[in-house]
Amino acid sequence: MSMSNIIAQMILEMMQDAGETEIQRNELAQTLGCVPSQINYVISSRFTPEQGYTVESRRGGGGYIRIARIKYDKGAMLMHVVNTVGTAIDEATCRAHIQNLNYQNIVSQDEARLILTATSDKCYRELPPQLRDRVRATIFKQMLLNVKG
């Protein structure tokens, strides 16, 4: 298992009970035998708002990084994602949103599969590249607005 996977797994385990955790980057790096920048990389790539997390940090001697899973009801979560998307979204960011919505049971496995298919780059091959992310955003938001409550 890669060091990034080990770090992410450890953070997820720390979050298991309360849905949030507070870590000290240097302590965690020392415990795992890695450099602190690896902790930063994992947090910035795997604990993003698109994936359903908030990250708050405080610098200094008693500094910490607090990571929490965003908690919304189904309707609020869907509207949060719709409002976050804006006028354009790339395939990777769209996929992260869909996976997070499925993980939080906001959309079913079947709904997630359909939305992933409708927003994949394969569907937009015939469009000029400068339009693809705008069309994907429009379709993605419309699909989310029609998810059954």
BELRAFEN-V601894 format. One record per backbone hydrogen bond with DSSP energy under -1.0 kcal/mol. CO is the residue of the C=O (numbers start at 1). NH is the residue of the N-H. E is the energy in kcal/mol with one decimal. If there is no record, write none. Layout:
CO/NH/E + CO/NH/E
This chain:
2/6/-2.2 + 3/7/-2.7 + 4/8/-2.5 + 5/9/-2.6 + 6/10/-2.3 + 7/11/-2.4 + 8/12/-2.6 + 9/13/-2.3 + 10/14/-2.0 + 11/15/-1.5 + 15/19/-2.7 + 19/69/-2.9 + 21/67/-2.7 + 23/65/-2.6 + 24/28/-2.6 + 25/29/-2.6 + 26/30/-2.4 + 27/31/-2.6 + 28/32/-2.2 + 29/33/-1.3 + 29/34/-2.4 + 35/38/-1.8 + 36/40/-1.9 + 37/41/-2.4 + 38/42/-2.2 + 39/43/-2.5 + 40/44/-2.8 + 41/45/-1.7 + 42/46/-2.7 + 43/47/-1.5 + 48/53/-2.0 + 49/52/-1.6 + 52/70/-2.9 + 54/68/-2.4 + 56/66/-3.6 + 58/64/-1.2 + 60/63/-1.9 + 64/58/-2.6 + 65/23/-3.0 + 66/56/-2.6 + 67/21/-2.4 + 68/54/-2.8 + 73/77/-2.8 + 74/78/-2.4 + 75/79/-2.2 + 76/80/-2.4 + 77/81/-2.3 + 78/82/-2.6 + 79/83/-2.6 + 80/84/-1.8 + 81/85/-2.0 + 90/94/-2.3 + 91/95/-2.7 + 92/96/-2.1 + 93/97/-2.1 + 94/98/-2.4 + 95/99/-2.8 + 96/100/-2.2 + 97/101/-2.6 + 98/102/-2.3 + 99/103/-2.7 + 100/104/-2.2 + 101/106/-3.0 + 101/107/-1.2 + 102/105/-1.7 + 108/112/-2.8 + 109/113/-2.3 + 110/114/-2.2 + 111/115/-2.7 + 112/116/-2.8 + 113/117/-2.1 + 114/118/-2.6 + 115/119/-1.5 + 117/120/-1.0 + 120/123/-1.5 + 121/124/-1.5 + 124/127/-1.4 + 128/131/-2.3 + 131/135/-2.5 + 132/136/-2.6 + 133/89/-1.5 + 133/137/-1.8 + 134/138/-1.9 + 135/139/-2.5 + 136/140/-2.9 + 137/141/-2.5 + 138/142/-2.1 + 139/143/-2.4 + 140/144/-2.3 + 141/145/-2.2 + 144/147/-1.4
